[in-house]
Amino acid sequence: MEEIEKNMQEAIAFYLESCEEKNITPVEVLQGEFTLKFKDPYTKEWINGKV
């Protein structure tokens, strides 16, 4: 699960950097501080990862 969270954070960071380089406004939900939420498929519990 930690690897998935890390990959998601890297993908979002890459997206935001690309938007900045191209002078494009990123989607509103990814602007500012936000929290990633993952649902563990085995325990069905929510796991929060702050970005």
N, CA, C, O and CB atoms as a CASP TS submission, in Angstrom:
PFRMAT TS
TARGET T0000
AUTHOR 0000-0000-0000
METHOD Language model
MODEL 1
PARENT N/A
ATOM      1  N   MET     1       0.836  -1.194   0.000  1.00  0.00           N
ATOM      2  CA  MET     1       0.000   0.000   0.000  1.00  0.00           C
ATOM      3  C   MET     1       0.878   1.254   0.000  1.00  0.00           C
ATOM      4  O   MET     1       0.540   2.248  -0.643  1.00  0.00           O
ATOM      5  CB  MET     1      -0.950   0.000   1.222  1.00  0.00           C
ATOM      6  N   GLU     2       1.995   1.209   0.714  1.00  0.00           N
ATOM      7  CA  GLU     2       2.882   2.368   0.780  1.00  0.00           C
ATOM      8  C   GLU     2       3.429   2.721  -0.603  1.00  0.00           C
ATOM      9  O   GLU     2       3.577   3.897  -0.935  1.00  0.00           O
ATOM     10  CB  GLU     2       4.038   2.099   1.752  1.00  0.00           C
ATOM     11  N   GLU     3       3.726   1.707  -1.402  1.00  0.00           N
ATOM     12  CA  GLU     3       4.254   1.949  -2.753  1.00  0.00           C
ATOM     13  C   GLU     3       3.195   2.602  -3.633  1.00  0.00           C
ATOM     14  O   GLU     3       3.513   3.491  -4.424  1.00  0.00           O
ATOM     15  CB  GLU     3       4.735   0.629  -3.394  1.00  0.00           C
ATOM     16  N   ILE     4       1.958   2.180  -3.509  1.00  0.00           N
ATOM     17  CA  ILE     4       0.871   2.788  -4.281  1.00  0.00           C
ATOM     18  C   ILE     4       0.711   4.246  -3.889  1.00  0.00           C
ATOM     19  O   ILE     4       0.568   5.110  -4.754  1.00  0.00           O
ATOM     20  CB  ILE     4      -0.456   2.025  -4.065  1.00  0.00           C
ATOM     21  N   GLU     5       0.733   4.528  -2.591  1.00  0.00           N
ATOM     22  CA  GLU     5       0.600   5.904  -2.109  1.00  0.00           C
ATOM     23  C   GLU     5       1.748   6.764  -2.642  1.00  0.00           C
ATOM     24  O   GLU     5       1.523   7.886  -3.095  1.00  0.00           O
ATOM     25  CB  GLU     5       0.572   5.940  -0.560  1.00  0.00           C
ATOM     26  N   LYS     6       2.966   6.247  -2.589  1.00  0.00           N
ATOM     27  CA  LYS     6       4.139   6.973  -3.085  1.00  0.00           C
ATOM     28  C   LYS     6       4.001   7.262  -4.578  1.00  0.00           C
ATOM     29  O   LYS     6       4.279   8.374  -5.026  1.00  0.00           O
ATOM     30  CB  LYS     6       5.431   6.169  -2.815  1.00  0.00           C
ATOM     31  N   ASN     7       3.573   6.265  -5.344  1.00  0.00           N
ATOM     32  CA  ASN     7       3.399   6.447  -6.788  1.00  0.00           C
ATOM     33  C   ASN     7       2.326   7.484  -7.111  1.00  0.00           C
ATOM     34  O   ASN     7       2.484   8.275  -8.041  1.00  0.00           O
ATOM     35  CB  ASN     7       3.042   5.118  -7.443  1.00  0.00           C
ATOM     36  N   MET     8       1.245   7.479  -6.350  1.00  0.00           N
ATOM     37  CA  MET     8       0.185   8.471  -6.557  1.00  0.00           C
ATOM     38  C   MET     8       0.701   9.876  -6.259  1.00  0.00           C
ATOM     39  O   MET     8       0.422  10.812  -7.008  1.00  0.00           O
ATOM     40  CB  MET     8      -1.038   8.153  -5.669  1.00  0.00           C
ATOM     41  N   GLN     9       1.447  10.026  -5.177  1.00  0.00           N
ATOM     42  CA  GLN     9       2.001  11.330  -4.827  1.00  0.00           C
ATOM     43  C   GLN     9       2.958  11.817  -5.910  1.00  0.00           C
ATOM     44  O   GLN     9       2.937  12.995  -6.267  1.00  0.00           O
ATOM     45  CB  GLN     9       2.721  11.263  -3.473  1.00  0.00           C
ATOM     46  N   GLU    10       3.797  10.923  -6.438  1.00  0.00           N
ATOM     47  CA  GLU    10       4.731  11.299  -7.501  1.00  0.00           C
ATOM     48  C   GLU    10       3.983  11.689  -8.773  1.00  0.00           C
ATOM     49  O   GLU    10       4.361  12.652  -9.442  1.00  0.00           O
ATOM     50  CB  GLU    10       5.703  10.145  -7.792  1.00  0.00           C
ATOM     51  N   ALA    11       2.942  10.962  -9.108  1.00  0.00           N
ATOM     52  CA  ALA    11       2.163  11.269 -10.307  1.00  0.00           C
ATOM     53  C   ALA    11       1.483  12.636 -10.189  1.00  0.00           C
ATOM     54  O   ALA    11       1.465  13.410 -11.146  1.00  0.00           O
ATOM     55  CB  ALA    11       1.113  10.175 -10.553  1.00  0.00           C
ATOM     56  N   ILE    12       0.937  12.920  -9.033  1.00  0.00           N
ATOM     57  CA  ILE    12       0.282  14.216  -8.815  1.00  0.00           C
ATOM     58  C   ILE    12       1.306  15.342  -8.866  1.00  0.00           C
ATOM     59  O   ILE    12       1.053  16.391  -9.459  1.00  0.00           O
ATOM     60  CB  ILE    12      -0.462  14.233  -7.460  1.00  0.00           C
ATOM     61  N   ALA    13       2.464  15.124  -8.245  1.00  0.00           N
ATOM     62  CA  ALA    13       3.525  16.138  -8.269  1.00  0.00           C
ATOM     63  C   ALA    13       3.974  16.394  -9.708  1.00  0.00           C
ATOM     64  O   ALA    13       4.180  17.545 -10.093  1.00  0.00           O
ATOM     65  CB  ALA    13       4.733  15.692  -7.398  1.00  0.00           C
ATOM     66  N   PHE    14       4.124  15.349 -10.495  1.00  0.00           N
ATOM     67  CA  PHE    14       4.516  15.494 -11.895  1.00  0.00           C
ATOM     68  C   PHE    14       3.455  16.276 -12.672  1.00  0.00           C
ATOM     69  O   PHE    14       3.783  17.155 -13.469  1.00  0.00           O
ATOM     70  CB  PHE    14       4.740  14.110 -12.540  1.00  0.00           C
ATOM     71  N   TYR    15       2.195  15.955 -12.435  1.00  0.00           N
ATOM     72  CA  TYR    15       1.091  16.667 -13.088  1.00  0.00           C
ATOM     73  C   TYR    15       1.128  18.156 -12.748  1.00  0.00           C
ATOM     74  O   TYR    15       1.008  19.002 -13.634  1.00  0.00           O
ATOM     75  CB  TYR    15      -0.264  16.062 -12.669  1.00  0.00           C
ATOM     76  N   LEU    16       1.295  18.473 -11.466  1.00  0.00           N
ATOM     77  CA  LEU    16       1.318  19.875 -11.038  1.00  0.00           C
ATOM     78  C   LEU    16       2.520  20.616 -11.622  1.00  0.00           C
ATOM     79  O   LEU    16       2.398  21.774 -12.022  1.00  0.00           O
ATOM     80  CB  LEU    16       1.343  19.963  -9.507  1.00  0.00           C
ATOM     81  N   GLU    17       3.680  19.956 -11.674  1.00  0.00           N
ATOM     82  CA  GLU    17       4.865  20.567 -12.282  1.00  0.00           C
ATOM     83  C   GLU    17       4.640  20.825 -13.769  1.00  0.00           C
ATOM     84  O   GLU    17       5.018  21.874 -14.291  1.00  0.00           O
ATOM     85  CB  GLU    17       6.098  19.668 -12.081  1.00  0.00           C
ATOM     86  N   SER    18       4.023  19.860 -14.443  1.00  0.00           N
ATOM     87  CA  SER    18       3.735  20.014 -15.880  1.00  0.00           C
ATOM     88  C   SER    18       2.783  21.176 -16.122  1.00  0.00           C
ATOM     89  O   SER    18       2.957  21.938 -17.073  1.00  0.00           O
ATOM     90  CB  SER    18       3.136  18.717 -16.455  1.00  0.00           C
ATOM     91  N   CYS    19       1.788  21.310 -15.275  1.00  0.00           N
ATOM     92  CA  CYS    19       0.845  22.423 -15.405  1.00  0.00           C
ATOM     93  C   CYS    19       1.575  23.750 -15.249  1.00  0.00           C
ATOM     94  O   CYS    19       1.332  24.695 -16.000  1.00  0.00           O
ATOM     95  CB  CYS    19      -0.288  22.308 -14.360  1.00  0.00           C
ATOM     96  N   GLU    20       2.468  23.814 -14.272  1.00  0.00           N
ATOM     97  CA  GLU    20       3.212  25.054 -14.032  1.00  0.00           C
ATOM     98  C   GLU    20       4.107  25.386 -15.228  1.00  0.00           C
ATOM     99  O   GLU    20       4.165  26.539 -15.656  1.00  0.00           O
ATOM    100  CB  GLU    20       4.061  24.936 -12.746  1.00  0.00           C
ATOM    101  N   GLU    21       4.800  24.390 -15.767  1.00  0.00           N
ATOM    102  CA  GLU    21       5.681  24.602 -16.911  1.00  0.00           C
ATOM    103  C   GLU    21       4.911  25.078 -18.147  1.00  0.00           C
ATOM    104  O   GLU    21       5.407  25.896 -18.922  1.00  0.00           O
ATOM    105  CB  GLU    21       6.432  23.319 -17.233  1.00  0.00           C
ATOM    106  N   LYS    22       3.702  24.558 -18.317  1.00  0.00           N
ATOM    107  CA  LYS    22       2.895  24.887 -19.500  1.00  0.00           C
ATOM    108  C   LYS    22       1.936  26.035 -19.251  1.00  0.00           C
ATOM    109  O   LYS    22       1.131  26.389 -20.112  1.00  0.00           O
ATOM    110  CB  LYS    22       2.116  23.674 -19.951  1.00  0.00           C
ATOM    111  N   ASN    23       2.035  26.621 -18.042  1.00  0.00           N
ATOM    112  CA  ASN    23       1.157  27.733 -17.659  1.00  0.00           C
ATOM    113  C   ASN    23      -0.327  27.361 -17.771  1.00  0.00           C
ATOM    114  O   ASN    23      -1.146  28.117 -18.291  1.00  0.00           O
ATOM    115  CB  ASN    23       1.450  28.955 -18.533  1.00  0.00           C
ATOM    116  N   ILE    24      -0.631  26.173 -17.264  1.00  0.00           N
ATOM    117  CA  ILE    24      -2.000  25.642 -17.271  1.00  0.00           C
ATOM    118  C   ILE    24      -2.476  25.574 -15.822  1.00  0.00           C
ATOM    119  O   ILE    24      -1.719  25.172 -14.939  1.00  0.00           O
ATOM    120  CB  ILE    24      -2.071  24.221 -17.965  1.00  0.00           C
ATOM    121  N   THR    25      -3.706  25.959 -15.579  1.00  0.00           N
ATOM    122  CA  THR    25      -4.275  25.861 -14.236  1.00  0.00           C
ATOM    123  C   THR    25      -4.663  24.404 -13.968  1.00  0.00           C
ATOM    124  O   THR    25      -5.443  23.822 -14.723  1.00  0.00           O
ATOM    125  CB  THR    25      -5.513  26.809 -14.080  1.00  0.00           C
ATOM    126  N   PRO    26      -4.120  23.810 -12.891  1.00  0.00           N
ATOM    127  CA  PRO    26      -4.480  22.421 -12.575  1.00  0.00           C
ATOM    128  C   PRO    26      -5.938  22.324 -12.123  1.00  0.00           C
ATOM    129  O   PRO    26      -6.555  23.321 -11.748  1.00  0.00           O
ATOM    130  CB  PRO    26      -3.547  21.859 -11.481  1.00  0.00           C
ATOM    131  N   VAL    27      -6.468  21.120 -12.164  1.00  0.00           N
ATOM    132  CA  VAL    27      -7.841  20.929 -11.718  1.00  0.00           C
ATOM    133  C   VAL    27      -7.967  21.420 -10.284  1.00  0.00           C
ATOM    134  O   VAL    27      -7.024  21.307  -9.501  1.00  0.00           O
ATOM    135  CB  VAL    27      -8.263  19.440 -11.832  1.00  0.00           C
ATOM    136  N   GLU    28      -9.111  21.956  -9.941  1.00  0.00           N
ATOM    137  CA  GLU    28      -9.319  22.614  -8.647  1.00  0.00           C
ATOM    138  C   GLU    28      -9.038  21.701  -7.457  1.00  0.00           C
ATOM    139  O   GLU    28      -8.475  22.145  -6.457  1.00  0.00           O
ATOM    140  CB  GLU    28     -10.732  23.125  -8.558  1.00  0.00           C
ATOM    141  N   VAL    29      -9.420  20.454  -7.556  1.00  0.00           N
ATOM    142  CA  VAL    29      -9.276  19.532  -6.417  1.00  0.00           C
ATOM    143  C   VAL    29      -7.805  19.309  -6.050  1.00  0.00           C
ATOM    144  O   VAL    29      -7.513  18.925  -4.917  1.00  0.00           O
ATOM    145  CB  VAL    29      -9.941  18.183  -6.741  1.00  0.00           C
ATOM    146  N   LEU    30      -6.872  19.541  -6.983  1.00  0.00           N
ATOM    147  CA  LEU    30      -5.455  19.332  -6.706  1.00  0.00           C
ATOM    148  C   LEU    30      -4.706  20.626  -6.404  1.00  0.00           C
ATOM    149  O   LEU    30      -3.480  20.617  -6.298  1.00  0.00           O
ATOM    150  CB  LEU    30      -4.810  18.641  -7.871  1.00  0.00           C
ATOM    151  N   GLN    31      -5.414  21.721  -6.267  1.00  0.00           N
ATOM    152  CA  GLN    31      -4.781  22.986  -5.915  1.00  0.00           C
ATOM    153  C   GLN    31      -4.729  23.110  -4.402  1.00  0.00           C
ATOM    154  O   GLN    31      -5.698  22.783  -3.716  1.00  0.00           O
ATOM    155  CB  GLN    31      -5.539  24.187  -6.542  1.00  0.00           C
ATOM    156  N   GLY    32      -3.599  23.581  -3.879  1.00  0.00           N
ATOM    157  CA  GLY    32      -3.462  23.737  -2.435  1.00  0.00           C
ATOM    158  C   GLY    32      -3.181  22.408  -1.759  1.00  0.00           C
ATOM    159  O   GLY    32      -2.697  21.468  -2.388  1.00  0.00           O
ATOM    160  N   GLU    33      -3.490  22.341  -0.472  1.00  0.00           N
ATOM    161  CA  GLU    33      -3.239  21.133   0.308  1.00  0.00           C
ATOM    162  C   GLU    33      -4.444  20.202   0.205  1.00  0.00           C
ATOM    163  O   GLU    33      -5.592  20.646   0.206  1.00  0.00           O
ATOM    164  CB  GLU    33      -2.940  21.483   1.791  1.00  0.00           C
ATOM    165  N   PHE    34      -4.166  18.921   0.118  1.00  0.00           N
ATOM    166  CA  PHE    34      -5.256  17.944   0.038  1.00  0.00           C
ATOM    167  C   PHE    34      -4.798  16.637   0.654  1.00  0.00           C
ATOM    168  O   PHE    34      -3.617  16.463   0.955  1.00  0.00           O
ATOM    169  CB  PHE    34      -5.709  17.726  -1.432  1.00  0.00           C
ATOM    170  N   THR    35      -5.726  15.727   0.842  1.00  0.00           N
ATOM    171  CA  THR    35      -5.441  14.423   1.430  1.00  0.00           C
ATOM    172  C   THR    35      -5.852  13.328   0.471  1.00  0.00           C
ATOM    173  O   THR    35      -6.964  13.331  -0.058  1.00  0.00           O
ATOM    174  CB  THR    35      -6.162  14.257   2.777  1.00  0.00           C
ATOM    175  N   LEU    36      -4.944  12.389   0.250  1.00  0.00           N
ATOM    176  CA  LEU    36      -5.281  11.203  -0.536  1.00  0.00           C
ATOM    177  C   LEU    36      -5.918  10.188   0.399  1.00  0.00           C
ATOM    178  O   LEU    36      -5.469  10.017   1.533  1.00  0.00           O
ATOM    179  CB  LEU    36      -4.017  10.602  -1.247  1.00  0.00           C
ATOM    180  N   LYS    37      -6.954   9.520  -0.067  1.00  0.00           N
ATOM    181  CA  LYS    37      -7.585   8.474   0.735  1.00  0.00           C
ATOM    182  C   LYS    37      -7.561   7.180  -0.060  1.00  0.00           C
ATOM    183  O   LYS    37      -7.926   7.140  -1.235  1.00  0.00           O
ATOM    184  CB  LYS    37      -9.046   8.860   1.130  1.00  0.00           C
ATOM    185  N   PHE    38      -7.127   6.134   0.607  1.00  0.00           N
ATOM    186  CA  PHE    38      -7.081   4.813  -0.003  1.00  0.00           C
ATOM    187  C   PHE    38      -7.910   3.869   0.834  1.00  0.00           C
ATOM    188  O   PHE    38      -7.905   3.947   2.063  1.00  0.00           O
ATOM    189  CB  PHE    38      -5.625   4.300  -0.139  1.00  0.00           C
ATOM    190  N   LYS    39      -8.616   2.985   0.176  1.00  0.00           N
ATOM    191  CA  LYS    39      -9.369   1.966   0.907  1.00  0.00           C
ATOM    192  C   LYS    39      -8.637   0.644   0.714  1.00  0.00           C
ATOM    193  O   LYS    39      -8.499   0.149  -0.404  1.00  0.00           O
ATOM    194  CB  LYS    39     -10.872   1.875   0.412  1.00  0.00           C
ATOM    195  N   ASP    40      -8.174   0.087   1.821  1.00  0.00           N
ATOM    196  CA  ASP    40      -7.468  -1.181   1.772  1.00  0.00           C
ATOM    197  C   ASP    40      -8.435  -2.253   1.271  1.00  0.00           C
ATOM    198  O   ASP    40      -9.488  -2.473   1.870  1.00  0.00           O
ATOM    199  CB  ASP    40      -6.885  -1.554   3.171  1.00  0.00           C
ATOM    200  N   PRO    41      -8.076  -2.921   0.172  1.00  0.00           N
ATOM    201  CA  PRO    41      -9.011  -3.906  -0.393  1.00  0.00           C
ATOM    202  C   PRO    41      -9.240  -5.123   0.495  1.00  0.00           C
ATOM    203  O   PRO    41     -10.224  -5.843   0.320  1.00  0.00           O
ATOM    204  CB  PRO    41      -8.507  -4.367  -1.726  1.00  0.00           C
ATOM    205  N   TYR    42      -8.342  -5.356   1.444  1.00  0.00           N
ATOM    206  CA  TYR    42      -8.479  -6.535   2.293  1.00  0.00           C
ATOM    207  C   TYR    42      -9.217  -6.238   3.592  1.00  0.00           C
ATOM    208  O   TYR    42     -10.068  -7.016   4.023  1.00  0.00           O
ATOM    209  CB  TYR    42      -7.119  -7.104   2.604  1.00  0.00           C
ATOM    210  N   THR    43      -8.888  -5.110   4.211  1.00  0.00           N
ATOM    211  CA  THR    43      -9.516  -4.784   5.487  1.00  0.00           C
ATOM    212  C   THR    43     -10.718  -3.869   5.318  1.00  0.00           C
ATOM    213  O   THR    43     -11.521  -3.713   6.238  1.00  0.00           O
ATOM    214  CB  THR    43      -8.509  -4.138   6.409  1.00  0.00           C
ATOM    215  N   LYS    44     -10.842  -3.259   4.130  1.00  0.00           N
ATOM    216  CA  LYS    44     -11.926  -2.305   3.820  1.00  0.00           C
ATOM    217  C   LYS    44     -11.839  -1.036   4.675  1.00  0.00           C
ATOM    218  O   LYS    44     -12.815  -0.296   4.793  1.00  0.00           O
ATOM    219  CB  LYS    44     -13.294  -2.973   4.030  1.00  0.00           C
ATOM    220  N   GLU    45     -10.653  -0.786   5.278  1.00  0.00           N
ATOM    221  CA  GLU    45     -10.464   0.414   6.087  1.00  0.00           C
ATOM    222  C   GLU    45      -9.847   1.509   5.237  1.00  0.00           C
ATOM    223  O   GLU    45      -9.083   1.238   4.311  1.00  0.00           O
ATOM    224  CB  GLU    45      -9.580   0.120   7.317  1.00  0.00           C
ATOM    225  N   TRP    46     -10.189   2.759   5.564  1.00  0.00           N
ATOM    226  CA  TRP    46      -9.635   3.912   4.850  1.00  0.00           C
ATOM    227  C   TRP    46      -8.262   4.221   5.399  1.00  0.00           C
ATOM    228  O   TRP    46      -8.027   4.166   6.606  1.00  0.00           O
ATOM    229  CB  TRP    46     -10.560   5.148   4.970  1.00  0.00           C
ATOM    230  N   ILE    47      -7.350   4.549   4.483  1.00  0.00           N
ATOM    231  CA  ILE    47      -5.984   4.940   4.825  1.00  0.00           C
ATOM    232  C   ILE    47      -5.787   6.336   4.258  1.00  0.00           C
ATOM    233  O   ILE    47      -5.992   6.545   3.063  1.00  0.00           O
ATOM    234  CB  ILE    47      -4.907   3.916   4.257  1.00  0.00           C
ATOM    235  N   ASN    48      -5.394   7.298   5.089  1.00  0.00           N
ATOM    236  CA  ASN    48      -5.200   8.662   4.641  1.00  0.00           C
ATOM    237  C   ASN    48      -3.720   8.944   4.427  1.00  0.00           C
ATOM    238  O   ASN    48      -2.878   8.571   5.244  1.00  0.00           O
ATOM    239  CB  ASN    48      -5.793   9.647   5.647  1.00  0.00           C
ATOM    240  N   GLY    49      -3.421   9.604   3.322  1.00  0.00           N
ATOM    241  CA  GLY    49      -2.050  10.020   3.038  1.00  0.00           C
ATOM    242  C   GLY    49      -2.043  11.490   2.704  1.00  0.00           C
ATOM    243  O   GLY    49      -2.597  11.894   1.682  1.00  0.00           O
ATOM    244  N   LYS    50      -1.434  12.292   3.536  1.00  0.00           N
ATOM    245  CA  LYS    50      -1.436  13.739   3.339  1.00  0.00           C
ATOM    246  C   LYS    50      -0.403  14.113   2.289  1.00  0.00           C
ATOM    247  O   LYS    50       0.706  13.580   2.272  1.00  0.00           O
ATOM    248  CB  LYS    50      -1.153  14.477   4.667  1.00  0.00           C
ATOM    249  N   VAL    51      -0.776  15.026   1.423  1.00  0.00           N
ATOM    250  CA  VAL    51       0.119  15.516   0.373  1.00  0.00           C
ATOM    251  C   VAL    51       0.433  16.950   0.610  1.00  0.00           C
ATOM    252  O   VAL    51       1.174  17.555  -0.164  1.00  0.00           O
ATOM    253  CB  VAL    51      -0.488  15.335  -1.009  1.00  0.00           C
TER
END
